[in-house]
Amino acid sequence: MAKKPSTLINMLVALLVIAAVSGGVLGLVYGVTKDTIAQVDQKKNEAAIQAVLPLEGEITYKADTMQFSYEGVNTTFPCNLAFDANGNFQGAAVKTSEGGFGGKIDMMVGFLADGTIKGTSVLSHAETPGLGANMTGKFKDQFVDKNPNNFKLIVKKDGGDVDAITAATITSRAFSKAVDKAYQAFMANKAQFMNNAPAKEEAPVMEATPIEENNETEGGQSNE
């Protein structure tokens, strides 16, 4: 059987077929895995909320968002508001981000109602292993139980109160700035949160018959 000549049209047809098949396979894989990926992300998000905002008693979390302009940039911050059994506002877990040495650092920060930082969690990052990546270790502990009202969210070499990671100044600055973004947004929206308690269910009104009660400078040549 004679071999078809390799012409521009034949090559384009072949490329289109390959692209169509590849796209179909990718679409199929996405369709099969998207629910699983969503479930994993949901569990990761729930674990982060519990890590940054550990509260005692019966707590209800309500997903919400808040708007805030930080350094002239309008930003939407996803958050989860925490209310106790009586509907009193207890705090919020706020998602935030900032560009680090290797790329964007995505975080979640937990605040009590008075603005005190209860915890921080890094959701994703691309910082250097052994240097900037150390922000997920003891570095983040220095933020716990600190209130930015009297704890400057700036590294000490820039005049703040944050001990930078050795040889990872850029990462330390980015982490601190991400926390500051979340704090500024939280404080600007706190009054709204306190009036945003979940509605309590009222017992139905019934007539006649009674009802029963139911009880880095990055190591090496340049600063990270």
N, C-alpha and C positions, 0 to 999 in steps of 0.2 A: 504494500500500500504506500503510495507516494506521500512523503512528508510535506505538510503545508509550509509554504514559505513564511519566514519570520518577518512579517510586515508590521508597520506601526499600528494598523487597525487590529491585527491579531493580538498584538501585545496589550493594547488597550482593553480589548474584550476579555482577555485572560485576567488582567488586573481587576476589572470590574467584577468578574465572577468570584475571584479570590476575596475581594472586599465585601461582596454580598454575603458569601458563605461565612467569613469571619464575623461580620456584623450580626448575622443570624445566630451564630454560636454564642457570641458575647451576650446578645439579648436573651437567649435561652438560659444561659448561666445566671444572668442577673435576675431573671424572673424566678428561678428556682431558689436563689440564695437571698433575695432581698428581705424576706420576712425574717430569716435567721439573723441576718446582719442587723436588722432593726431591733430584734430581741436582745442581741448582744449589746448594742449601743444603749438600749434602755436599762439593762442590768448594770452596765458600767456607769451610767448616769446616776442611778439610784444608789449605787455603792459610794460614788463620790459625794453625794448629798449627805449620806450618813457619816462619811469620814470628816467632812468639813463642818457639819452642823449636828454633832451628837447631842441630843436633848433627851431629858428624862420625862417619863409620863406619857400620856396619850397625846401624840402629836399628829396633826393633819397637815400634809404638804399640798400646796396649790401652785401649779405651774403658771407663770406669768411672764411678762416682759416689762422693761422700763426703758425710757428714752433719756439720753443724757449727751450733752455736747462737751467732749473732753478735748482741750486744746483746739477748739474750733471745729472739731469733727463730730457730726451727729452720729451717734452709735446706738444700736439696740442691744440691750443686755438681757438675754434669757435668764430667768431666775425661778427659784422655787421658794414660796413663802411658807413659813412654819407658824401654825396656830396651835394653842393648847386646847384642852377639852372644853374650855369656856369661851373659845373664840378669841382669846387674847393673842396678839401678835408677838411671836417669840424671836423672830429673826428671819434671815434669808440666805439661801445659797445662790451665789451670783456667778454666771459664766463670764469670763473675761479673756483677753488675749493681748499679746504684744510681740513685736518682732525681736527675736534674739540673735545670736551669732550665726546659727545654722538655719534659721527660718522662724516661722510663727510658733509661739508658745501658747497653747490653749490651756486654760486653768479654770478651776472653780474655787471660789472663796466663800467661807461661811461667816456671817456676821450676826451677833446678838442684836437685840433691839436698840441698844445704846451705841452701836457701832463697833463694839469690841470684836476683834477677829477671833473666831472660834477655831478655824482651821483652814488649810489650803491644800489643794490637790492638783497636780499637773496631769491633764487629760491626754495631751500629746505634745511632742517636741522633736526637734532634730538637732539638739545640741551635742557637743563633742563628748563621747564616752570618757569618763575619768576626769573631766573638767566641768564644762557647763552642765552636763547631765547630773552632776552631783547636787543640783538644786532639788532633786526629789528625795534627798536624804536629810541629814541634820540641819542643813541650811534653812529649810522651810519651818523648822520648829521654832525659830526665833520670833516668828510672827504670831504664834499662838498666844492668846490672852492679852494681846497688845491692842490698845486703842489708838488709832492714827491721830486722834486729837492731841496726844502727847508723845507719840512715837513716829518720828519722821520716816516715811516710806522712801528713803533715799539712802544709797550706800554711804558709808562714813567718809570715804575719800571725797565725796561731793557735798559733805556737810550734813548728812543725815544720821540715822541710828542703825542702819542695816549693816551687819558684818558681811562683806562680799566673799564669794567663793574664791579661794586662792587661784590666781591665774585665770579667772573667768569673770572679769568685771562686767563685760557686756551682758552676759547672761544674768548676773546679779541685778544689774540695772533694769533689764527687761522684766524680770520676775517682780521686782519692787514696783515698777510702773504699772504692771498688769493689776497688782493688788490695789494700787492707788486708784486706778480707773474704777474698779469695782466698788471701792469705798466711797468715792465721790458720787458715783451714780446712786448707790444705796442711800446715802444721806440725803441726796436731793429728792428722792422718791419715798422716803420713809413715812412721811405723814400720810401719803396716799395708801401705803401698805397697811398702816394701822387702822384705816377705815375700810379695809378690804377683807374683813373677816368673813369666813364662809357663813352663809345663811343657815340658821338653825331651823330644823324641821318642826313645825307646830303640829300638835295633836289635832286631828280632825274634830270639828264641832258636830256633835250628834244630839238629837232631841229625843225626848220621851224616855226611853229605857237607858239606864246607867250602863257605862262600859267598864269592863274589868281593867285594872291597872296592870301594866306590864313593867314588872320591875327588870567673761574670761579674759584682764589680759590673758588670752588662750595661750597655753604654754608654747614657747618658741618665739616667733619673731614679732608678732603684733598682738595688740590687745584683743581679747574676745569681746 
